[in-house]
Amino acid sequence: MARELGASKPTVNRGFKELRECGLAWALEDGLYQLHPLLTGGAVASPMAVPEIRAASPESFTEQRRARFAAQLANLAATG
């Protein structure tokens, strides 16, 4: 996945960790994850109870992360 995303393995692992903490992904087995059906158009690997989505604490966001988010929003506004 890291190669496909053009990201380092630690970056991908950190991303999945954050997705898991918010209930947007969970491990099915070692190295195999299920993304929340809201992210997959309803597709799931097998019928299961879908976890509740939890909001991340805003205090956990670094200034760098806030700047990246603002840039992404600006990019969406420019293309939308």
C-alpha positions as CSV (number, residue, x, y, z in Angstrom):
1,M,0.0,0.0,0.0
2,A,2.9,2.4,0.8
3,R,4.2,2.0,-2.7
4,E,0.8,2.6,-4.3
5,L,0.3,5.7,-2.2
6,G,3.8,7.0,-2.7
7,A,4.3,7.2,1.1
8,S,6.6,5.6,3.6
9,K,5.5,2.5,5.5
10,P,5.6,4.3,8.8
11,T,3.3,7.0,7.3
12,V,0.8,4.4,6.2
13,N,0.9,2.6,9.5
14,R,0.4,5.9,11.3
15,G,-2.6,6.7,9.1
16,F,-4.2,3.3,9.8
17,K,-3.6,3.8,13.5
18,E,-5.5,7.1,13.3
19,L,-8.3,5.5,11.3
20,R,-8.6,2.7,13.8
21,E,-8.7,5.1,16.8
22,C,-11.6,6.9,15.1
23,G,-13.5,3.7,14.2
24,L,-12.9,4.2,10.4
25,A,-10.8,1.1,10.0
26,W,-10.2,-2.2,11.9
27,A,-8.0,-5.2,11.4
28,L,-9.6,-8.3,10.0
29,E,-6.3,-10.2,10.3
30,D,-2.6,-9.4,10.3
31,G,-2.0,-6.9,7.5
32,L,-5.6,-6.9,6.3
33,Y,-7.9,-4.0,7.2
34,Q,-11.5,-3.2,6.6
35,L,-12.4,0.4,6.0
36,H,-15.7,1.8,7.3
37,P,-18.6,1.2,4.9
38,L,-19.0,5.0,4.6
39,L,-15.6,5.1,3.0
40,T,-16.2,2.1,0.7
41,G,-19.6,2.8,-0.7
42,G,-21.1,0.2,1.6
43,A,-18.7,-2.6,0.7
44,V,-17.5,-4.9,3.5
45,A,-15.4,-8.1,3.5
46,S,-18.2,-9.9,5.3
47,P,-21.3,-9.0,7.2
48,M,-20.3,-7.5,10.6
49,A,-21.3,-5.0,13.2
50,V,-20.0,-1.7,12.1
51,P,-18.2,0.3,14.8
52,E,-19.3,3.8,15.8
53,I,-17.2,6.6,14.3
54,R,-15.5,8.6,17.1
55,A,-14.3,12.2,16.6
56,A,-10.6,12.9,17.0
57,S,-9.6,15.3,19.7
58,P,-8.7,18.6,18.1
59,E,-5.9,19.1,20.7
60,S,-4.1,16.2,19.1
61,F,-3.5,18.0,15.8
62,T,-0.1,19.6,15.3
63,E,0.3,22.9,13.6
64,Q,1.8,21.1,10.5
65,R,-1.3,18.9,10.3
66,R,-3.6,21.9,10.6
67,A,-1.7,23.7,7.8
68,R,-2.0,20.6,5.6
69,F,-5.7,20.3,6.3
70,A,-6.2,24.0,5.4
71,A,-4.3,23.5,2.2
72,Q,-6.4,20.5,1.3
73,L,-9.6,22.4,1.9
74,A,-8.4,25.3,-0.2
75,N,-7.5,22.8,-3.0
76,L,-11.0,21.3,-2.8
77,A,-12.6,24.7,-3.0
78,A,-10.5,25.7,-6.0
79,T,-11.5,22.5,-7.9
80,G,-15.1,22.4,-6.8
